[in-house]
Amino acid sequence: RGWNNIVRELEKAKGMEVAVGILEGSQNEGESIAEYATYNEFGTDNIPSRPFMATSFDENVAEINSDFKRQADATVQGKRTANEALTVIGQKHAGRIQTTITGRNFLPRLAPSTIAAKKGSTKTLVDTGAMANAVHISIRGRRP
């Protein structure tokens, strides 16, 4: 009934992980999106911290745990490969991060000079949409 396939798939899953976020290499107008996302997440001397990644994780930890359980069950039942399960988990959380970026305004509010540079927009973290669009997943470790 597929037991050997399930055991092989679970063995493959050892050491696999899904990275979710703004991964190195994304560019916007020649600038590293990962770099300026880091500045926004943690803040700098001139940019206040607006922790969209930490907020997305903290606000959704129960759903993330539920996703892991459902996908682990599907893998044990032979309905998904480990790679497929991690892809589902990663894509769901990538969507949560994108929603956190685009769906809220973080405090502190934007400085008047920033609003002027953004042609009147008062939305934090969103100017061109490049940062939200740069949220991706990467399955790392053993591969099926």
C-alpha positions in Angstrom: 0.0 0.0 0.0 2.9 2.4 -0.5 4.5 2.0 2.9 8.0 1.8 1.4 7.4 5.0 -0.6 6.2 6.8 2.5 9.2 5.7 4.5 11.5 6.8 1.6 9.7 10.2 1.5 10.0 10.7 5.2 13.7 9.8 5.0 14.2 12.4 2.3 12.5 15.0 4.5 15.2 14.8 7.1 17.3 17.9 6.8 14.9 19.7 4.4 13.6 23.2 5.2 11.6 26.0 3.6 13.0 29.5 3.6 10.3 32.2 3.3 11.0 35.8 2.8 12.9 38.3 0.6 15.7 36.1 -0.5 19.1 37.4 -1.7 19.2 38.4 -5.4 16.0 40.4 -5.8 16.6 43.8 -7.3 14.6 47.0 -7.7 16.1 49.8 -9.7 19.5 48.3 -9.1 19.1 48.1 -5.3 19.0 44.9 -3.3 15.5 44.4 -2.1 16.7 42.1 0.7 19.0 44.9 1.9 16.3 47.5 2.2 13.8 45.0 3.6 16.4 44.3 6.3 16.6 48.1 7.0 12.9 48.3 7.4 12.6 45.1 9.5 15.3 46.1 12.0 15.7 49.9 11.5 18.8 52.0 11.0 19.9 55.4 12.3 17.6 57.0 9.7 14.8 54.4 9.2 12.6 53.3 12.1 12.0 49.6 12.5 8.9 48.3 10.9 9.1 44.5 11.6 6.9 43.1 8.9 8.6 39.6 8.9 8.5 39.2 12.7 4.9 40.6 12.9 3.8 38.2 10.2 5.3 35.2 12.0 4.1 36.2 15.5 0.6 36.9 14.4 0.3 33.7 12.4 2.2 31.1 14.5 -0.9 29.0 15.2 -1.8 28.9 11.5 1.8 28.0 10.6 1.8 25.2 13.2 -1.5 23.9 11.8 -0.1 24.1 8.2 2.9 22.0 9.3 0.6 19.4 11.0 -1.7 19.1 8.0 1.2 18.8 5.6 3.1 16.3 7.8 -0.1 14.2 8.0 -0.5 14.3 4.2 3.2 13.2 3.8 2.8 10.3 6.3 -0.4 9.3 4.4 1.5 9.3 1.1 -0.6 12.1 -0.4 2.3 14.6 -0.7 6.0 14.5 -1.1 8.1 16.3 1.5 9.0 18.9 -1.2 5.3 19.4 -2.0 4.4 19.8 1.7 7.1 22.3 2.3 6.1 24.2 -0.9 2.5 24.5 0.4 3.7 25.7 3.8 6.1 28.2 2.3 3.6 29.6 -0.2 0.9 30.1 2.5 3.3 32.0 4.7 4.7 34.0 1.8 1.1 35.2 1.2 0.9 36.1 4.9 4.0 38.2 4.7 2.8 39.9 1.5 -0.5 40.8 3.3 1.4 42.2 6.3 3.5 44.4 4.0 0.6 45.7 1.9 -2.3 45.5 4.4 -1.2 47.7 7.2 0.6 50.8 8.2 3.4 50.4 10.7 4.2 53.0 13.3 5.8 55.4 13.2 4.0 57.1 10.4 6.1 58.3 7.4 8.1 61.5 7.7 6.7 64.4 5.6 9.8 64.2 3.4 9.2 60.6 2.7 5.5 61.3 1.9 6.6 64.0 -0.5 9.1 61.7 -2.2 6.4 59.1 -2.6 4.2 61.6 -4.3 1.7 61.9 -1.4 1.4 58.3 -0.4 1.3 57.7 3.4 1.5 53.9 3.2 4.5 52.5 5.1 6.6 49.7 3.4 4.8 50.2 0.0 6.1 52.4 -2.7 6.5 50.5 -5.9 5.3 47.1 -4.6 8.7 45.6 -5.2 9.2 44.4 -1.6 5.9 42.6 -1.4 6.5 41.1 -4.9 10.0 39.9 -3.8 8.6 37.5 -1.1 9.5 34.0 -2.3 10.2 30.6 -0.9 13.2 28.3 -1.3 13.2 24.6 -0.4 16.7 23.7 1.0 18.4 20.6 2.0 17.7 17.1 0.6 15.7 16.9 -2.5 13.4 14.2 -3.7 
